[in-house]
Amino acid sequence: MITSVFKKSTPLNLILVVILMLVFFFIYQFQDLSWTNSVVSILKKAGLFLILLGSVFITNFIAKKNGLSKDSSYTILFYLLFLLFFPTVLGNTNLILSNFFILLALRRLISLQSLKSSKEKIFDASLWIFVASLFHFWSILYLVLVFISIIFHVARDYRNWFLPFIAFFAVGIISIGVSLIFDKDILGYITENAVLNFNIDYFTNTYQNIAFSIYLTVGLFFVVSMFASLSSKPLLLHSSFKKIITSFFIVILIFAISSNKSNDLLIYTMAPLAIMATSHIEVKQLQLKQELVLGVLILCSLFAFFAQL
């Protein structure tokens, strides 16, 4: 029944997901109502929700525009369910912003397969990644995906290899200018955050550990499914799906080395996982199996969300 509802992309489905996101967002925010005392704080929360919503729709756009999904609403549904696993991410402004810019970069890199405006796309993607790194430094590792995309599509033109460095200088100059105007120590910020930490001992309660374990299991399930079904995908889409898989493993590396480690960091995995999950559920199979996968995921996400409040 659930799969039938989201099998087609309709305005009703989109509205339903937006309403559900709004409900869960404010359920989390209402735990601390101090932000309601200030108009500025209220506007910040509204802006944060819009950026989060924008991330969902950019992911959906990437999947549909590049043929990674059919005309369904599964991608936005999966993104919502993955968000529910870690409710604290709904209040993590830096990671929400960083993830938003990473998705803008991913959109440009996936569309690189068309070979149209390739230089602009490489520059834009690099620029967005450097901007994202200002909010979480180790997201800079997504530059690996930029160079992989160059290798896949436009390696013969040597000028493409220099574009990420030009983007670096552009963001660097702008950042230094802004830091001087607002008297911020940008170099100190980078030095403070460019620290390696491989320890995973940040769990403050058992439910965080359980949510992490379930999410990791779900993630591995969809990644293995993606690997297993990749050969059956149209050859034209192979490079795009490989980029999606690569982006997931880049996040694992980001998570492993980040000093300020938390479950919130897994927000970077939600877009690639939502696309892989959509690909899995859209494969022709028994509807009972589809309903089972989606039903179990809904139950797990709801349990994880309310258990951690």
C-alpha positions, 0 to 999 in steps of 0.5 A, a space after each residue: 500500500 505504501 509503495 503504491 502511494 509513492 510509486 508516482 510523483 504527484 503534488 500530493 506526495 510532495 505536500 505530504 512529505 513536506 508536512 511530515 518534515 515540518 511536523 518532525 522538525 518542530 517536534 524536535 525544536 519544541 524540546 527547547 522553546 527558548 528560540 521562540 522568544 526572539 524574532 531573529 531566532 524564529 527566522 533562523 529556525 525557519 531558514 534552517 528548515 527551508 535549507 533542509 527542505 531544499 536539500 531533500 528536493 535537490 536530491 530528488 532533482 539529482 535522481 530524476 534529472 539524471 535518470 537515476 530514478 523513475 517518476 516516483 516520490 521514493 527519493 524524498 520519502 527515503 531522505 525523510 526516513 533517514 533524517 529521522 534516525 538522527 533527530 539531533 541533526 535537525 538542530 545542527 546548523 553547520 552540518 545542514 549548511 555544509 550538506 546543502 552545499 555538498 549536494 549542489 556540488 554533487 548535482 553538478 558532478 553527476 550532470 557532468 556525464 552530458 559533457 555540456 559546460 564541463 569546465 563550469 560544472 567542475 569549477 562550480 562543484 569545487 567552489 561549493 565543496 570549498 564553501 561546504 568545508 567552511 562549515 565542516 572542514 573535512 567535507 573538503 574530501 569530496 574533492 576526491 569525487 571532483 577528480 574522479 569525475 574528471 577522470 570519468 569524463 574530461 581527463 584529456 583536457 589538462 585545463 580541467 585539472 586546474 579548475 579546483 585549484 582556481 576555485 580554492 583561491 576564489 573561496 580563500 580570497 573571499 573568506 579572508 576578505 569576510 574574516 577581515 571585515 567581521 574580525 573573524 580568525 578564519 585561519 584559527 578556525 581551520 586549524 582548530 577543525 583540521 584535526 584527525 580523530 579516529 575514536 568512536 566514543 561519543 555516544 551519550 546514551 544507548 539509543 544513539 548507539 542503537 540508531 547508529 547500528 540500525 542505520 549502518 545496517 540499512 546503509 550496507 544493505 542498500 550499498 550491497 544491493 546497488 553493487 549487485 544490480 549495477 551491471 543491470 543498469 543502462 551503461 550510460 548511468 554506470 558512471 553516475 551510480 559509481 559517483 553516488 557509491 563513491 560519495 557514500 564511502 567518502 562520507 564514511 572516511 569523513 566520519 572516521 577522521 572528524 574530530 567533532 564526531 557525532 551521528 549528525 555527520 551521517 547527514 552526508 550519507 542520506 542523499 546517496 543512500 536515498 538514491 540507492 534505496 530508490 533504485 533498489 525499491 524500483 527494481 521489479 520484484 514482489 510488491 510484498 518484498 517492497 512493502 516489507 523493506 519500506 515498512 521495516 525502514 519506517 518502523 526503525 526510523 520512527 523508533 530511532 527518532 522518538 527514542 532519542 528525544 
